[in-house]
Amino acid sequence: MSATITAEDLTTSGEINNALINTISTGPLKAEGFDNAIVGVDYYEERLVYDADRCIEILQEDGMSYEEALEYFDFNVVQAYVGPNTPIFINQNFSEDYLTE
């Protein structure tokens, strides 16, 4: 696969993630169990970017309540800094109020 991701590369969620991971040269750190929540790659530092809401949904699919999943995700995933290649977690559902504060 080339370093360019085409629409043909992105046929399923797993293939999207593999295509994104294969474009990274420095070996980013992955958040184990959250491959289906990968939404991109940090352009400058080549860190994997995850959708935080999707990560919480994955934890719920594994049997946690929403509150348990949110607490686990916040404490054990987001706050787990493991060096400069630590993944990035983003909230894609934000209000325009964030832009005016």
Summary of the structure (lengths in Angstrom):
residues: 101
radius of gyration: 14.6
end to end distance: 43.0
largest distance: 43.0
contacts: 243
relative contact order: 0.16
helix: 43%
strand: 11%
